[in-house]
Amino acid sequence: MAYTKRRYDKEEFARRGDHRFENEVRPQLKADDEGKFAAIDIESGAFEIEADELEACDRLRARVPAAQIWMVRIGAHYVHRFGGRERRGAP
Protein backbone atom coordinates (compact mmCIF):
# COMPACT_ATOMS: atom_id res chain seq x y z
CA MET A 1 0.00 0.00 0.00
CA ALA A 2 1.35 3.42 -0.90
CA TYR A 3 1.94 5.95 1.84
CA THR A 4 0.36 9.39 1.51
CA LYS A 5 2.09 12.16 3.42
CA ARG A 6 -0.12 14.29 5.63
CA ARG A 7 -0.32 17.83 4.27
CA TYR A 8 -1.83 19.54 7.34
CA ASP A 9 -0.93 19.77 11.00
CA LYS A 10 -2.99 17.67 13.44
CA GLU A 11 -5.29 20.49 14.50
CA GLU A 12 -6.12 21.57 10.94
CA PHE A 13 -6.56 17.95 9.87
CA ALA A 14 -9.04 17.33 12.70
CA ARG A 15 -10.87 20.62 12.09
CA ARG A 16 -11.34 19.85 8.39
CA GLY A 17 -12.34 16.24 9.07
CA ASP A 18 -14.92 17.15 11.70
CA HIS A 19 -16.31 19.91 9.49
CA ARG A 20 -16.68 17.58 6.49
CA PHE A 21 -18.33 14.92 8.65
CA GLU A 22 -20.85 17.25 10.28
CA ASN A 23 -21.77 19.22 7.16
CA GLU A 24 -21.47 16.74 4.30
CA VAL A 25 -21.52 13.18 5.60
CA ARG A 26 -23.88 13.22 8.61
CA PRO A 27 -26.87 14.57 6.61
CA GLN A 28 -26.61 11.55 4.28
CA LEU A 29 -26.42 8.85 6.96
CA LYS A 30 -29.07 6.17 7.42
CA ALA A 31 -30.08 4.42 10.64
CA ASP A 32 -28.24 1.23 9.64
CA ASP A 33 -24.95 3.17 9.32
CA GLU A 34 -24.66 3.29 13.13
CA GLY A 35 -21.38 1.68 14.22
CA LYS A 36 -19.87 1.69 10.73
CA PHE A 37 -16.77 3.65 9.72
CA ALA A 38 -16.73 6.74 7.53
CA ALA A 39 -13.48 7.37 5.66
CA ILE A 40 -13.52 11.00 4.51
CA ASP A 41 -11.09 12.84 2.24
CA ILE A 42 -10.73 16.19 4.00
CA GLU A 43 -9.83 17.96 0.77
CA SER A 44 -12.48 16.77 -1.70
CA GLY A 45 -15.23 15.70 0.68
CA ALA A 46 -15.41 12.26 -0.96
CA PHE A 47 -16.27 9.54 1.53
CA GLU A 48 -16.99 5.83 1.90
CA ILE A 49 -18.97 4.08 4.63
CA GLU A 50 -18.21 0.46 5.51
CA ALA A 51 -18.44 -1.87 8.50
CA ASP A 52 -14.70 -2.55 8.06
CA GLU A 53 -12.43 0.48 8.40
CA LEU A 54 -9.76 -0.84 6.03
CA GLU A 55 -12.37 -1.56 3.37
CA ALA A 56 -13.68 2.01 3.73
CA CYS A 57 -10.14 3.38 3.28
CA ASP A 58 -9.37 1.09 0.35
CA ARG A 59 -12.55 2.06 -1.48
CA LEU A 60 -11.88 5.77 -0.89
CA ARG A 61 -8.27 5.46 -2.08
CA ALA A 62 -9.47 3.69 -5.22
CA ARG A 63 -11.49 6.82 -6.03
CA VAL A 64 -9.08 9.43 -4.61
CA PRO A 65 -5.52 8.00 -4.61
CA ALA A 66 -3.94 10.87 -2.66
CA ALA A 67 -6.82 11.19 -0.17
CA GLN A 68 -6.15 12.81 3.18
CA ILE A 69 -8.33 10.40 5.17
CA TRP A 70 -10.18 11.31 8.35
CA MET A 71 -11.85 8.31 10.04
CA VAL A 72 -15.03 8.50 12.06
CA ARG A 73 -16.99 5.71 13.72
CA ILE A 74 -20.59 6.68 13.17
CA GLY A 75 -22.44 7.16 16.44
CA ALA A 76 -19.30 7.10 18.61
CA HIS A 77 -16.90 9.71 19.97
CA TYR A 78 -13.90 7.60 19.00
CA VAL A 79 -12.74 5.19 16.31
CA HIS A 80 -10.96 2.82 18.74
CA ARG A 81 -10.89 2.74 22.49
CA PHE A 82 -7.71 1.87 24.36
CA GLY A 83 -7.56 0.43 27.84
CA GLY A 84 -10.10 -1.24 30.01
CA ARG A 85 -13.10 0.12 31.72
CA GLU A 86 -14.64 -0.57 35.06
CA ARG A 87 -17.79 -2.60 35.25
CA ARG A 88 -20.61 -1.12 37.22
CA GLY A 89 -21.20 -3.01 40.41
CA ALA A 90 -17.85 -4.82 40.24
CA PRO A 91 -15.81 -4.91 43.48
C-alpha positions in Angstrom: 0.0 0.0 0.0 1.3 3.4 -0.9 1.9 5.9 1.8 0.4 9.4 1.5 2.1 12.2 3.4 -0.1 14.3 5.6 -0.3 17.8 4.3 -1.8 19.5 7.3 -0.9 19.8 11.0 -3.0 17.7 13.4 -5.3 20.5 14.5 -6.1 21.6 10.9 -6.6 17.9 9.9 -9.0 17.3 12.7 -10.9 20.6 12.1 -11.3 19.8 8.4 -12.3 16.2 9.1 -14.9 17.2 11.7 -16.3 19.9 9.5 -16.7 17.6 6.5 -18.3 14.9 8.6 -20.8 17.3 10.3 -21.8 19.2 7.2 -21.5 16.7 4.3 -21.5 13.2 5.6 -23.9 13.2 8.6 -26.9 14.6 6.6 -26.6 11.5 4.3 -26.4 8.8 7.0 -29.1 6.2 7.4 -30.1 4.4 10.6 -28.2 1.2 9.6 -24.9 3.2 9.3 -24.7 3.3 13.1 -21.4 1.7 14.2 -19.9 1.7 10.7 -16.8 3.6 9.7 -16.7 6.7 7.5 -13.5 7.4 5.7 -13.5 11.0 4.5 -11.1 12.8 2.2 -10.7 16.2 4.0 -9.8 18.0 0.8 -12.5 16.8 -1.7 -15.2 15.7 0.7 -15.4 12.3 -1.0 -16.3 9.5 1.5 -17.0 5.8 1.9 -19.0 4.1 4.6 -18.2 0.5 5.5 -18.4 -1.9 8.5 -14.7 -2.6 8.1 -12.4 0.5 8.4 -9.8 -0.8 6.0 -12.4 -1.6 3.4 -13.7 2.0 3.7 -10.1 3.4 3.3 -9.4 1.1 0.3 -12.6 2.1 -1.5 -11.9 5.8 -0.9 -8.3 5.5 -2.1 -9.5 3.7 -5.2 -11.5 6.8 -6.0 -9.1 9.4 -4.6 -5.5 8.0 -4.6 -3.9 10.9 -2.7 -6.8 11.2 -0.2 -6.2 12.8 3.2 -8.3 10.4 5.2 -10.2 11.3 8.4 -11.8 8.3 10.0 -15.0 8.5 12.1 -17.0 5.7 13.7 -20.6 6.7 13.2 -22.4 7.2 16.4 -19.3 7.1 18.6 -16.9 9.7 20.0 -13.9 7.6 19.0 -12.7 5.2 16.3 -11.0 2.8 18.7 -10.9 2.7 22.5 -7.7 1.9 24.4 -7.6 0.4 27.8 -10.1 -1.2 30.0 -13.1 0.1 31.7 -14.6 -0.6 35.1 -17.8 -2.6 35.3 -20.6 -1.1 37.2 -21.2 -3.0 40.4 -17.8 -4.8 40.2 -15.8 -4.9 43.5 
